[in-house]
């Protein structure tokens, strides 16, 4: 049996136990996931001052969280395939909420570093299983929409986390912000124990998981995800420098602008991507990948114009449009991964995908763009992110074509 045939073969939907609806609960959990992760970035000066450490050391808070997150993702995927996503989701949310509260109680930098790494363990365990459960819960024609709604939590949580850290930390202290992030997450952890989910997602298959992980279409999708994540991470990390220092917005004005763009264009793009992917998928196989590919390619000229434009009004309009187009990726991406393998290996494929994009995309972007900026400026250095988006768009268009041809071949080989 070929990888394409095994992937495209129809399979019965897994039986689901009674419980809390997965989509609203996991969307809320995802919001607190990103509130917890991003709030640190808004209060690093206060943490640096509290422990009398250098900027390089305070940067380790993000580094250890990211590295541990990636490792935990790839370890948790096969576990979820064996014992079911619900148990892994509960464990992940419980661990990260406990670690966030531990962050608030930290009285030394090594202690805080340990708890931020432990947060990565919980978040890494949660991510692949949440993607897998939502893809299993939603019918194929609504899968992109479900993932788009779920990732609204990411857009809202990430934006709110930065604002909480920047605005509340000077008033209530950085420890208080960690309490705000960690307390509700603990309640959500207990709620996740009652989410409606199958105990496991088994499906007999003659092919091992590595056959799907090494399939050219999956590898191309992974490469596209790495490039998209590289570009997004570069833009997010260097946004303040670009807006405030190079486009000369005031700190307050720049912060309000970035907040509005994140909430309106970021959330709007995520939802639009999910719906567009579903609509294109109803017309032909590969619609989710095509939605991402076209949006990335369209963002290239608009993003390039934004980075090369200095007047504030055109810069603001072009940047908002670019953010909307690039946010489309977050809606259908998990649905694409889910389409490239059987439910038996769904969490493993999601885990490897998340590991790859975070290790090779997220972690490399800020220092690479920083090095380029040292030799020019941030505006021109961020053109490397635009190049990454363009290459990502090409790869996802190719993924869509391969999915469509595989579906046509499978249909042709089926008995009439």
VENWO-V390166 format. One record per residue. PHI is phi in whole degrees, 0 to 359 (999 if undefined). NEAR is the number of other ideal C-beta (glycine too) atoms within 8 Angstrom. Layout:
# VENWO-V390166
PHI/NEAR, PHI/NEAR
This chain:
# VENWO-V390166
999/6, 282/5, 298/9, 297/11, 294/10, 294/12, 288/12, 273/9, 297/8, 295/2, 222/7, 291/3, 292/6, 293/8, 294/5, 244/8, 287/8, 289/4, 163/7, 290/8, 301/7, 293/12, 297/12, 295/7, 293/13, 289/16, 295/12, 295/10, 298/16, 297/14, 299/13, 289/13, 304/15, 279/14, 300/14, 296/15, 288/12, 274/15, 298/15, 299/13, 293/10, 276/14, 229/13, 300/11, 300/6, 290/11, 293/14, 300/13, 291/7, 296/7, 254/9, 54/5, 240/8, 280/6, 296/6, 298/6, 292/9, 292/11, 294/9, 295/9, 300/13, 286/9, 296/9, 293/12, 298/15, 292/12, 295/11, 294/13, 304/14, 296/13, 295/10, 296/14, 300/16, 288/11, 283/10, 285/16, 302/16, 299/11, 296/10, 296/15, 296/12, 271/7, 253/8, 99/12, 288/15, 299/13, 296/8, 289/16, 298/18, 301/11, 298/10, 297/17, 294/15, 297/12, 296/12, 289/17, 292/15, 296/12, 291/15, 292/15, 296/13, 299/11, 298/13, 294/11, 266/7, 291/10, 243/4, 210/7, 293/9, 302/6, 294/10, 295/13, 299/11, 298/8, 290/13, 292/14, 294/11, 294/14, 302/15, 298/15, 299/15, 294/18, 294/16, 293/17, 290/16, 289/14, 304/14, 299/15, 291/18, 295/14, 300/13, 296/15, 297/15, 293/15, 293/14, 287/13, 283/11, 271/12, 295/6, 306/6, 287/7, 237/9, 291/15, 297/19, 298/12, 297/14, 291/18, 296/18, 298/11, 302/14, 279/13, 299/12, 300/15, 295/14, 296/15, 291/12, 295/15, 297/14, 293/13, 294/11, 299/17, 298/12, 292/11, 300/15, 296/16, 284/10, 266/9, 277/11, 303/15, 296/5, 264/6, 247/6, 89/8, 292/11, 295/8, 296/11, 295/15, 297/13, 296/10, 297/10, 284/15, 275/16, 300/10, 298/9, 297/16, 296/12, 295/8, 293/14, 299/12, 292/8, 296/10, 295/14, 294/8, 247/6, 291/15, 289/10, 199/14, 290/11, 299/7, 206/8, 239/14, 276/6, 211/8, 299/5, 211/9, 275/5, 254/8, 283/4, 300/10, 297/6, 296/9, 280/15, 293/10, 264/7, 297/11, 305/6, 294/12, 295/14, 298/9, 294/12, 295/16, 296/12, 298/9, 296/16, 294/14, 298/12, 294/14, 296/18, 291/13, 304/16, 296/15, 295/12, 296/12, 297/16, 294/11, 294/7, 294/9, 259/15, 299/9, 297/9, 298/10, 296/13, 285/12, 275/12, 274/9, 260/10, 258/11, 62/5, 284/10, 291/6, 300/7, 294/6, 296/8, 295/13, 295/10, 295/8, 298/11, 296/11, 296/10, 295/8, 297/12, 296/13, 284/10, 276/9, 283/12, 295/15, 295/13, 299/10, 294/17, 299/17, 294/12, 299/12, 297/19, 297/17, 291/12, 296/14, 299/18, 295/15, 294/9, 293/13, 291/15, 290/7, 274/6, 199/8, 299/9, 96/15, 296/16, 296/18, 294/15, 294/13, 300/16, 293/20, 301/18, 294/10, 294/16, 297/18, 295/11, 292/9, 288/14, 298/12, 293/7, 290/12, 294/14, 298/10, 298/10, 298/12, 288/12, 262/6, 261/9, 258/4, 302/6, 295/7, 296/6, 300/9, 299/12, 295/9, 294/8, 294/13, 294/10, 298/11, 296/11, 296/12, 300/13, 300/13, 295/13, 287/17, 288/16, 304/17, 306/14, 289/12, 285/22, 271/18, 300/13, 294/11, 294/14, 297/14, 300/14, 296/14, 286/8, 264/12, 194/12, 284/12, 305/10, 301/10, 245/12, 300/15, 293/18, 295/14, 296/17, 296/17, 294/17, 296/12, 298/12, 296/14, 300/12, 296/12, 290/14, 280/14, 286/10, 267/9, 259/16, 299/11, 288/10, 272/8, 293/16, 302/9, 292/7, 296/11, 293/16, 299/10, 296/8, 295/11, 293/13, 297/5, 257/5, 209/6, 206/7, 295/12, 304/10, 285/10, 296/13, 287/14, 297/10, 296/11, 294/15, 295/14, 299/8, 298/13, 297/16, 297/11, 296/10, 299/17, 300/17, 299/10, 297/14, 289/16, 296/13, 294/10, 300/16, 300/14, 296/9, 294/12, 297/13, 295/11, 292/8, 294/13, 294/12, 295/8, 294/9, 295/12, 292/7, 292/6, 274/6, 284/6, 292/2, 290/2
